[in-house]
Amino acid sequence: MHEFKDRTAVITGAASGIGLALAQRAAREGMRLVLADIDEAKLAEVARTLPLPPDALLARRVDVSREADIAALAEEAFDRFGAVHLLCNNAGVGLTRLSWELTTADWEWILGVNLWSVVHAIHHFVPRMLAQEGESHVVNTASVAGLLSTPAMAAYNVSKHGVVTLSETLYTELAAQNARIGVSVLCPAWVPTAIHTSERNRQERFGTAEPPSAASAAYHERLSHAVKSGRLTADDMANAVFDAVAEKRFYIIPHSRIKQAVRLRMEDILEDRNPTPI
Ligand SMILES: NC(=O)c1ccc[n+]([C@@H]2O[C@H](COP(=O)([O-])OP(=O)(O)OC[C@H]3O[C@@H](n4cnc5c(N)ncnc54)[C@H](O)[C@@H]3O)[C@@H](O)[C@H]2O)c1
């Protein structure tokens, strides 16, 4: 899809980080925007700062882990703008814990926000996108955690591996039907955003995480430092997404050096080696 002007983009997790950068880039492209986030106050602040006429912008509080919220978002987006040309399933959360310290509620929170959100969005948006005229594109934000198995991130890794394979499956199915819907999966490494403070948005129904062991806390420190010192920015991610959509490219891996670790993992699998520590 090359033409963005006067087309409609739906972006989840738009109040912060990569989602915010996607919204800003889409606004600069002259797109109409449907922005969704669980942080209503921050989203309203973002909506005020975007250079868009009020009739070109819809900002909604949405909990992406709830199917009813995604169904309502789709309904409203199509009612208001008639079509959705760019769907960015981007909202996500993480929690650093050793596998055996993660509780069922931790797993349900992370899988709900990171994976079920994409499942729901595909179910509620794609049939309508198939029925509309012209080209459109789905971009799912996964992570290099969808291609690697970093320690102390089990639920996050599982959710992002899920998003990668779900995206690959969707791509193959749509291509087999000659549908005019492109698909891409964004797999960043470390980007300085608020992802390391995800618990700020943990919904009450999932409770709060139990205090981490010293080992988990040390992993969290390391992860926070890596996030904060990430060299590529959220704007770089948004630019990479728009380039890939224009080029109809599926894999978006802006941190190209991480591909060496992905290659090593694939070689471990193909050569029957035990996993190389990362
Ligand atoms: N920052 C990184 O290093 C990095 C690396 C790889 C992948 N990612 C992925 O990028 C995406 C965006 O994260 P980010 O880094 O911009 O983090 P962020 O915390 O800055 O932004 C995430 C946004 O998602 C929203 N959100 C959280 N739970 C939600 C819910 N239930 N419903 C709706 N919105 C919700 C938050 O309010 C926030 O605005 C995520 O999917 C994340 O997993 C980030």
The ligand as a Tripos MOL2 file, in Angstrom:
@<TRIPOS>MOLECULE
LIG
   44    48     1     0     0
SMALL
NO_CHARGES

@<TRIPOS>ATOM
      1 N1         10.2280   -1.0880   23.6930 N.am      1 LIG1
      2 C1         10.8010   -2.2040   23.3300 C.2       1 LIG1
      3 O1         12.0050   -2.4340   23.5950 O.2       1 LIG1
      4 C2         10.0140   -3.2370   22.5550 C.ar      1 LIG1
      5 C3         10.7230   -4.2750   21.9330 C.ar      1 LIG1
      6 C4         10.0120   -5.2240   21.2170 C.ar      1 LIG1
      7 C5          8.6370   -5.1460   21.1050 C.ar      1 LIG1
      8 N2          7.9670   -4.1270   21.7310 N.ar      1 LIG1
      9 C6          6.5080   -4.1070   21.5950 C.3       1 LIG1
     10 O2          6.1030   -2.8400   21.1390 O.3       1 LIG1
     11 C7          4.7230   -2.6410   21.4970 C.3       1 LIG1
     12 C8          4.5650   -1.2500   22.0570 C.3       1 LIG1
     13 O3          5.2380   -1.1670   23.2890 O.3       1 LIG1
     14 P1          6.1280    0.0960   23.6980 P.3       1 LIG1
     15 O4          7.5450   -0.3570   23.7350 O.co2     1 LIG1
     16 O5          5.7620    1.2580   22.9080 O.co2     1 LIG1
     17 O6          5.6780    0.2400   25.2450 O.3       1 LIG1
     18 P2          4.8240    1.3820   25.9930 P.3       1 LIG1
     19 O7          4.5880    0.8460   27.3580 O.co2     1 LIG1
     20 O8          5.5310    2.6810   25.8610 O.co2     1 LIG1
     21 O9          3.4710    1.4370   25.1690 O.3       1 LIG1
     22 C9          2.5080    0.3970   25.2600 C.3       1 LIG1
     23 C10         1.1110    1.0040   25.2020 C.3       1 LIG1
     24 O10         0.1640   -0.0760   25.2870 O.3       1 LIG1
     25 C11        -0.8820    0.3220   26.1720 C.3       1 LIG1
     26 N3         -1.5650   -0.8410   26.7550 N.ar      1 LIG1
     27 C12        -1.1270   -1.6710   27.7400 C.ar      1 LIG1
     28 N4         -2.0790   -2.5690   28.0540 N.ar      1 LIG1
     29 C13        -3.1490   -2.3020   27.2610 C.ar      1 LIG1
     30 C14        -4.4300   -2.8820   27.1190 C.ar      1 LIG1
     31 N5         -4.8340   -3.9190   27.8810 N.pl3     1 LIG1
     32 N6         -5.2820   -2.3590   26.1980 N.ar      1 LIG1
     33 C15        -4.9120   -1.2890   25.4380 C.ar      1 LIG1
     34 N7         -3.7030   -0.6860   25.5330 N.ar      1 LIG1
     35 C16        -2.8310   -1.1980   26.4380 C.ar      1 LIG1
     36 C17        -0.1740    1.1580   27.2310 C.3       1 LIG1
     37 O11        -1.0700    1.9870   27.9480 O.3       1 LIG1
     38 C18         0.8310    1.9330   26.3850 C.3       1 LIG1
     39 O12         0.2940    3.1680   25.9580 O.3       1 LIG1
     40 C19         4.3790   -3.7670   22.4700 C.3       1 LIG1
     41 O13         3.6440   -4.7650   21.7980 O.3       1 LIG1
     42 C20         5.7410   -4.2950   22.8930 C.3       1 LIG1
     43 O14         5.6800   -5.6370   23.3030 O.3       1 LIG1
     44 C21         8.6210   -3.1760   22.4450 C.ar      1 LIG1
@<TRIPOS>BOND
     1     1     2 1
     2     2     3 2
     3     2     4 1
     4     4     5 ar
     5     4    44 ar
     6     5     6 ar
     7     6     7 ar
     8     7     8 ar
     9     8     9 1
    10     8    44 ar
    11     9    10 1
    12     9    42 1
    13    10    11 1
    14    11    12 1
    15    11    40 1
    16    12    13 1
    17    13    14 1
    18    14    15 2
    19    14    16 1
    20    14    17 1
    21    17    18 1
    22    18    19 2
    23    18    20 1
    24    18    21 1
    25    21    22 1
    26    22    23 1
    27    23    24 1
    28    23    38 1
    29    24    25 1
    30    25    26 1
    31    25    36 1
    32    26    27 ar
    33    26    35 ar
    34    27    28 ar
    35    28    29 ar
    36    29    30 ar
    37    29    35 ar
    38    30    31 1
    39    30    32 ar
    40    32    33 ar
    41    33    34 ar
    42    34    35 ar
    43    36    37 1
    44    36    38 1
    45    38    39 1
    46    40    41 1
    47    40    42 1
    48    42    43 1
@<TRIPOS>SUBSTRUCTURE
     1 LIG1         1 GROUP 0 **** ****
